[in-house]
Amino acid sequence: MAFDYGLVHIGVAIGNRVTATAQPLTTLKARDGIPNWEQTGELLSQWQPQLLLIGLPLNMDGSESELCTRARKFSNRLHGRFDIPVALVDERLSSFDAKQRLREMGHRGDYKASPADAMAAALILETWLNEAAG
């Protein structure tokens, strides 16, 4: 399961190592980067992932953004609360790519009403699956 961390929305995707596929699942609302932990726990209980991937929002030059610290804290909290292994994945351009894919699928561009975060999480997961396979 992958998370595209954000301060207002956290995208969630699921994937399968055997088929090396990922699909958007849902977008969690967050308050200043903190999700509803009960809702998060319900998703984890339902899907029972073996690994949680968290997108690390690095700057284009590879340096850490201010949001990286928050994403790391989120990953530590996920691991601490649910005792599931966590890995961080470089997510540069995942949101841009997600919006491009959604436009190709007919998305109207109103990302406030229909966020691209779950698609971004799927791209983060695809990146990890491709790197793990290679």
C-alpha positions as CSV (number, residue, x, y, z in Angstrom):
1,M,0.0,0.0,0.0
2,A,1.3,3.4,-0.9
3,F,0.6,6.9,0.4
4,D,1.0,10.2,-1.3
5,Y,1.5,12.4,1.8
6,G,0.1,15.9,1.9
7,L,-1.1,18.4,4.4
8,V,-4.8,18.5,3.2
9,H,-5.1,15.2,1.3
10,I,-3.2,11.9,1.5
11,G,-3.6,9.6,-1.5
12,V,-3.8,5.9,-1.0
13,A,-3.1,3.1,-3.5
14,I,-2.9,-0.6,-3.4
15,G,-0.7,-2.9,-5.5
16,N,0.4,-6.4,-6.0
17,R,4.1,-7.6,-6.2
18,V,3.2,-10.7,-8.3
19,T,1.5,-8.7,-11.1
20,A,3.6,-5.6,-10.5
21,T,0.4,-3.5,-10.7
22,A,-1.0,-0.6,-8.7
23,Q,-4.3,1.1,-8.6
24,P,-5.6,4.2,-6.8
25,L,-7.7,3.4,-3.8
26,T,-8.9,6.5,-2.0
27,T,-7.9,9.9,-0.7
28,L,-7.9,10.6,3.0
29,K,-8.6,14.0,4.3
30,A,-5.9,15.4,6.6
31,R,-5.7,18.3,9.0
32,D,-2.2,19.8,8.8
33,G,-0.9,16.5,7.5
34,I,-2.6,14.3,10.1
35,P,-5.2,11.8,8.8
36,N,-8.1,10.3,10.7
37,W,-6.1,7.4,12.3
38,E,-9.2,5.3,12.8
39,Q,-10.1,5.5,9.1
40,T,-6.4,4.8,8.2
41,G,-6.5,1.7,10.6
42,E,-9.7,0.5,8.9
43,L,-8.0,0.6,5.5
44,L,-5.0,-1.3,6.8
45,S,-7.2,-3.8,8.4
46,Q,-9.2,-4.3,5.3
47,W,-6.3,-4.6,2.9
48,Q,-3.7,-6.1,5.2
49,P,-0.6,-4.8,3.4
50,Q,2.8,-6.3,4.0
51,L,4.6,-3.0,3.4
52,L,3.6,0.7,3.5
53,L,5.3,3.0,1.0
54,I,5.4,6.7,1.7
55,G,6.2,9.2,-1.1
56,L,9.2,11.4,-0.1
57,P,8.7,14.8,-1.7
58,L,12.3,15.6,-2.7
59,N,13.2,18.8,-4.5
60,M,14.1,18.4,-8.2
61,D,17.8,18.7,-7.3
62,G,17.5,15.7,-4.8
63,S,17.6,17.9,-1.7
64,E,15.0,17.5,1.0
65,S,12.0,19.8,0.9
66,E,10.3,21.0,4.1
67,L,7.5,18.5,3.5
68,C,10.1,15.7,3.6
69,T,10.4,16.1,7.4
70,R,6.6,15.9,7.7
71,A,6.4,12.8,5.4
72,R,9.1,11.1,7.5
73,K,7.1,11.9,10.7
74,F,4.0,10.5,9.0
75,S,5.8,7.3,8.1
76,N,7.1,6.9,11.6
77,R,3.6,7.3,13.0
78,L,2.2,4.7,10.6
79,H,4.9,2.2,11.6
80,G,4.5,3.0,15.3
81,R,0.7,2.8,15.4
82,F,0.2,-0.2,13.1
83,D,3.5,-2.1,13.3
84,I,3.8,-2.6,9.5
85,P,7.2,-2.1,7.8
86,V,7.5,1.3,6.1
87,A,9.7,2.4,3.2
88,L,10.2,5.9,1.7
89,V,10.1,6.3,-2.1
90,D,11.3,9.3,-4.2
91,E,8.1,10.8,-5.5
92,R,9.4,13.7,-7.6
93,L,6.9,14.6,-10.3
94,S,4.3,12.0,-9.1
95,S,1.6,14.6,-8.7
96,F,2.4,16.2,-12.1
97,D,2.3,12.7,-13.8
98,A,-0.9,11.8,-11.9
99,K,-2.7,14.9,-13.2
100,Q,-1.5,14.2,-16.7
101,R,-2.8,10.6,-16.6
102,L,-6.1,11.7,-15.2
103,R,-6.5,14.4,-18.0
104,E,-5.8,11.6,-20.5
105,M,-8.6,9.6,-18.8
106,G,-11.0,12.6,-19.1
107,H,-10.6,14.4,-15.8
108,R,-11.9,18.0,-16.1
109,G,-9.1,19.5,-14.1
110,D,-11.0,20.4,-10.9
111,Y,-8.5,18.8,-8.5
112,K,-10.2,20.4,-5.4
113,A,-13.4,18.5,-6.1
114,S,-11.6,15.4,-7.4
115,P,-8.0,15.3,-6.1
116,A,-5.2,13.5,-8.0
117,D,-3.6,12.2,-4.7
118,A,-4.7,8.5,-5.0
119,M,-3.4,8.4,-8.6
120,A,-0.1,9.9,-7.4
121,A,0.0,7.2,-4.7
122,A,-0.5,4.6,-7.4
123,L,2.5,6.1,-9.4
124,I,4.6,6.0,-6.3
125,L,3.8,2.3,-5.9
126,E,4.4,1.6,-9.6
127,T,7.8,3.2,-9.2
128,W,8.7,1.0,-6.3
129,L,7.3,-2.2,-8.0
130,N,9.4,-1.4,-11.1
131,E,12.5,-0.8,-9.1
132,A,12.0,-4.0,-7.0
133,A,11.5,-6.0,-10.2
134,G,14.6,-4.6,-11.9
